Amino acid sequence: MKDEQLWERIICNPNVMAGKPVIKGTRLTVEYLLNLRAHRASEDEILSEYAGLDIEDIQACYLAASKSLEKTAFLPLTLEAA
């Protein structure tokens, strides 16, 4: 699926979840779904828990995260010894 098609799945509305990006037609934020994945919820588990979601909705969350980090410089939380 092309980026443009994935982007169509995410909306920001100031009247929904304080304007955070959500999956269109839901109150599920991109942040929440990525947090589920970060805590080892599988895509299949998420899809079975939230019946209205499609795999493309989760892929749209990945795209949103990657695009939001494109111009961000990260500093490590801890410095490794050389």
C-alpha positions, 0 to 999 in steps of 0.5 A: 500500500502506498504512503498516501493510502496509509496516511488517509487512515490517520486523522487529527481532529481537535475534538477527538482525543485532544487532537492526537492522531487517531485511526480514522473512525476510531478513538484509537490513537497512533501513540496507543497502538504503537505502545501496544506493539512496544509492549509485545502485543502482536498485530494479530492480538491487536486486530482481534481485540479491536475488530474494526481495525485492519493491518493497514491501520497498524501499518499507518501507525508505523508510517506516522511514527517514522515520518515524525522521526525523520527530522529528529536528532536523537541522543542516546539515553545512556552513553556507551563506553568507547 
